[in-house]
Amino acid sequence: MKTFLGLLPLILGVPSYAYYLHSVVKRKTVPHMYSWLIWAVLAGISFIAQVKGNAGPGAWNTGFTAVVCFAVFLISIKYGERKLNRADVSLLIMALLAIIALLLIDNAVIAVLLTTVAASIGFTFTLKKAYHHPLEENRTTFFLNSLRNLISLFALNSISFVTFFYPFCMMVANFSVVATILARTKGIKKP
């Protein structure tokens, strides 16, 4: 059952991200380049921590997420949002400092905590964009990401702070993007 629950988020993720990438190339979705870069690096670090923490199939979703986030980052170099204001630069510097601190600390609990903080900082770019330009974000992908993270929690071999905290927070963060998009597009029809 854990193997099935580990595979299910991947099964949901493939069409979700295929749709998302197609939407980006068609210029219906405009990803924030820096959010996706931060998420790629942090998901990769979290995947390693989860594997070391015996997460088992519950970690597969995080590894998949790292690969896909890097693919979205690469495509967003051409098609994404690259503008930064002072607040964005401050958030990016905070995220980079958290990543550097994470790489220098040999403590899985602190690593996961710092990873989650830095990933949350990455979400502020997308939340801000979803608030100001809700039609440029893809609520279906963020909803499926939230669902994928929820399912992956049930696939964990070992439930601990190290294995549970990051996917739980990513579930909440993805859902908050969906909620922001829905609240901001209420009554607006997508062209």
N, C-alpha and C positions, 0 to 999 in steps of 0.2 A: 504493500500500500504506500509506503514512504517513497519507493521508486516512482510509482505512478504520480504521486503528488509532487515529486521533484521534476518530472517530465512535463506535467500539465502547464506550468508557467511558461516553459519553453514553447510548447505547442501554441499557447495563446500569444506568445511574444513574436513569433515569426510573421504571422499575417498582420499583427498590429504594427510592427516596425516596417514591414514592407509597405503598408498603407501610408505610414508616416513619411517614409523616405520618398514615396511617389508624390505625396502631397507637397513635400518640400520642393522637389524638382519642378512640379507644376506651379510653384509659387503661391499655393493656397495656404501653406504653413511656413512661417519664418522663425526657425529656432534661434535662440540666443546662443551664439557660438561658445561663449565662456561658460555658460551653465553646463553644456554638454561635455566640454573638456574636463571641468571639475568632476562631474559625475563619472566620467570614464576612469579617471585616475583613482578616485575614491572607491568606486565599485570594485576595481581591481584589487586595491589594498584590502577591502572588506572581504572579498572572496578568499584571499590568502588567509586572513584571520579566521574566517569561518571554517575553512578546511583544517587549519591547525586546531580549532576548537571542536572538531569532530561533528560538524553540522551535517555531514553526509549529503543526501539528495537535496536537502534544504538550501545548500550553498550553490547549487547549479544555476538557479535564477540570478544570483548575484554575479557569477562569472559571465553568464550570457549578457547580462545588463552592461557589464564593463565593455565587452566587445561591441555591442550595438551602440552604446553611447559614444564610443570612439568613432564608429562609422558615421553617426549623425554629426559629430564634431567636424569630421573631414568634409562632409558635404555642406555643412553650414559655413565653411570658409568661403565658398562661392555663393551660396543661396541664403545665408543666415544673417541675423542681426549682429553687427560687430561694433556698434557705437557704444562708447563708454562715457559716462559723466563722472564727476568727482566721487559721488556715492558708490557708483559701480566699481571704480578703481579701488576705493577703500575696501569694498567687499571682496574683490579679487585678491588684494594683498592679504587680507585676513585668511582667506581660503588657502592661499599658497603658504602662508606661515603655518597654518594648521597641518598642511601636508608635510612640510619640512619637519615640524615637531614630531609628527607621526612616524616618519621614517627614522628618527633618531632615538625613539623610545622603544625599549624592548618589553613592553607591558601590554598584553592583549586588551585589557579593559580600557586603559587610557587610549590605546590605538583606535578602538571602536568608538569611543566617546569623541575623540578628535575627528575621526572620519565622519561621524554623523553630524557634528557641528559644521565641518567644512562643506558637507553635502547640502546641509540646510542653507548655508550661505549661497551655494550655487542655485538653490531653488528660489532665492530672493530675486535673481535676475528674471527668471521665468514668471514668477508671480507678479512682478512689477509689469512685465510685458503683457501678461494675460489681463491685468487690470486695465492698462492703457490701450492695448490693441488686442482685444479678446478674439477677434476674428482671424488673427494670425497664428493662433495656437490650435492644437488638435486635441480636443477633449476626449475623444475615443481612445487615443493612445495613452493618455494620462490615466483614464479610468481603468483600462486593461493593465497598466503598470501597477496601479493600486491593488487590483484583484490578484495579479501575479505575485506580488509581495505577500498578500494575505495567505494565499495557497502555500507559498514556500515556507511559511511559518509552521504549517502542519506537517511539512516534510522533514523537519529538523530531526536528526538522530539524537542530538543533545540540546536541551534548552538551557541556555545560560545567557548572561548579559552579552557575552561575546558573539553568540550565534543569533540571538533574538533581536537585540536593540536596533541594529542598522536596518534590517528589512521592515521592522515594525514602523520606524520613523519614516522610511521611504514610502510605505503604504500611506501614511498620514499626509506626507508632503505631496504625493501625486494626487491624492483625493482633494487636497486644498487647491491645487491648480484647477481641477475639474470644477469645484465649487465656485471659484473665482470666475472662470469662463462662463459658467451657467448664469451666475448673478449679473455679470456685465453684459451678456448678450440677450437677456430677457427682453423679448419684443423686437430684437434686431434680426433681420434675415440675412444669412450669408449670401454674398453675391454669386 
